[in-house]
Amino acid sequence: MPFRDQLADAVSRALATMATDRGLDVAVAAADVHLERPARREHGDWSTNVCLVRAKGAGTNPRALAEALVEVLTASPPPHTVSVEIAGPGFVNFRLDDGWLHDALVEELALGEEGYARPDIGHGERVQVEFISANPTGPIHVGNGWWGSYGDALARVLARAGYRVTREYYVNDTGGQIRRLGESLLARHRGEAVPEGGYQGEYVTELAGVYDGPDDVTAAGRWAADRILAMIRTTLASVGIVFDEWYSQASIEESGAVDETIALLAEKGLVFEEDGATWFRATELGDSRDRVLRKSNGDATYLAGDLAYHRDKFLIRGFDRVIDVFGADHHGQVASLLAGVEALGVPKGRLEVKLGQMVSLVDGDEAVKMGKRAGNAIPLDSLVADIGPDATRILSLMSSLDQATTFDLATVREQSVENPVFYVQMASARIGGVGRKAAERGIARAPLEQVDLSLLTHERELELLRCLEELPEVVAEAAVDRAPTKITTWVRRLAGLFHGFYHDCPILAEDVDPALTQARLWLVEGARIGLAIGLGLLGVAAPEAM
């Protein structure tokens, strides 16, 4: 059992004793005991605010309740407890011996890569993560592919936290953009200039050179879109992004699902006709204005298609939760989409929309262009070829989704501590190097039960142990907050702590006691497991050599 759970259980039992012996209404389940690590180490290893939470109901003040709790816990202390102290208005702080960290290492080693840091947050809930969904009118470029790593890493984190996850790409293979693509393709096929507003990229010229289909803009557009989609699949696979579903927008529209969805909203009194158009009463569900579902010319709007698509997600395919990852340019569509999904009978909060803010890439003093239609975008393929798939992923997972950020590619190419990718992967390579050097010297790790981990007392060792112990909590927070960047932050911290340990705590040097060598070898293995889990959640390789 993780030490945090042991501590919560001890606090819960102490409060139950106080409820029985002193008649105080303070009993609380272990799961409801809030514990956190104090921001300053001198305040102890763990702290709980349970006395501040329960004092009012018990008819006493938090400080007095804390004094009583400390008395009970001191009489029957949790494992590894050195002291239990009152802090501030009623916090209870625990100071522990180093043994709790050694026990945490044993637990991590026993569970290994597959079993460690698997908090059951999702409880088997079916969640769909839809991300990228860029129009298949051109290759994936930096602008529309940047947040792909976020969607994929989020799916990995959720799966590790107990959700049943499906990754989906919504293929916008119909509508005006496909006709414009067809017009652009046919123009190039005839040797003519691309019409205004069309697609200018070299890829259009290349596709036009092999096109042998009918002179029909829709047919030509869909033909091109199919081939562009194949390029997109290949590009995304090169950075480790593989979708479970590629869902066609055309299939939604051609199935009659849009008409069915509008009819369902009409049955609920949420549709009205005005100026020849069909409108959704979105204001009745919190939107700033009502929205058009079908234009006066009979064409369905994007909103109508999106509502039909989300009805399919929730009410037909039966996902419990859907997380859409959109670009910031979709901001104006979010309120109407949420309102419409709720109107269809999906409980509020089951649809989550995450908006990725603008990201700027620079290469020294030169800005990296993002546009597509003008044909001057930087393809994602080019970025991956330049800095590699691992660097591409880590770079895009260093900042929060909701923060506008600028990254300098020149820094990423440097093999130095300033390069976060190099710094993290060098820690993995150093771990691999320890294993190779030990094998060369004929030094094998002894069975764990025969190794004295209590020898790990150097501050560098203890800091590394503390970081490894936190990983299950970090995974849980990343899942709850939908923030895989928390994993990136933890991985970078672990790498830094391992570099410090590697520098200050010799492992295989001849003057190191063999018993200490064995303990440190197991700590290295713990670091390897933690780094492999963390980098795996980010979709990044953990190299054994560089």
Helices and strands as residue ranges (DSSP letters): H 3-22, G 30-32, E 35-36, G 41-43, E 46-48, H 50-58, H 62-75, E 81-87, E 91-96, H 99-115, E 126-130, H 142-145, H 148-160, E 164-171, H 176-189, H 202-208, H 217-238, E 245-248, H 249-254, H 257-267, E 271-274, E 277-280, G 282-285, E 291-294, H 302-311, I 312-316, E 321-327, G 328-330, H 331-343, E 351-356, E 359-363, E 366-367, H 380-387, H 389-396, E 405-408, H 409-413, H 420-440, G 448-450, G 453-455, H 459-480, H 485-504, H 514-538
